[in-house]
Amino acid sequence: MLLTVTRGTALLHQSLDGYMPWAGDLPHRLGGAMVADRKGSTTAYALDNLQLRGTLFVAPGVEVYEGMVVGENSRDDEMVVNAVRAKEMTNIRTHSHDDGPKLATPITHTLESGIQWIADDELVEVTPTNIRIRKRYLSIEDRRKSGKNNK
C-alpha cells in the first residue's frame, strides 16, 4: 500500500543503538509553543524580538497563518505571538546606524522530530514543500473552548 500511494518513491530509515532495560516514561519538551496569531509573511523585525523569548522554527519571509507554531517558548506555557509585525517607519533620522536584526538560524523539523516535538493539542502538517507544526484548533477562541471542555 505504501509503495502504491507514493508511486515507489517512499524511503524508510531505521536506526537502533541497542536494547536497554525500561527506564520509565520519556521526558517531553520543556518549553511551550509560540503560536502565530495572524496570517501573513514573517518579518525580521518581529522575529528578532521573538528569538529573545525562545527558539524559532521559521525564517523571515515565510508565510504563516493563525494557529501555526513558529517557535518554542523558553517557558512551559503557550505564547501567542505576532510574527508578521512590521517596523514602524518614522520621518526622524538618527545618527546611529541601524544594522538590522541578527537572527539565529531557525530549527527545521523533519517528520520524525516534528512528531516527537508535538503535544496532545498539536499536529504535524506535511505538504510537498514544507513540514509545519500547528495547533489542532487554529483560532485562539477555539483553543480556549477546547481547554475548558477538557477540564
Buried (B, 14 or more C-beta within 10 A) or exposed (E): EEEEEEEEEEEEEEEEEEEEEEEEEEEEEEBBBBBBBEEBEBBBBBBBEBBEBBBBBBEBEBEBEBBBBBBBBBEEEBBBBBBBBEEEEEEEEEEEEEEEBEBEEBEEBEEEBBEEBBBEBBBBEEEEEEBBBBBBBBEBEEBEEEEEEEE
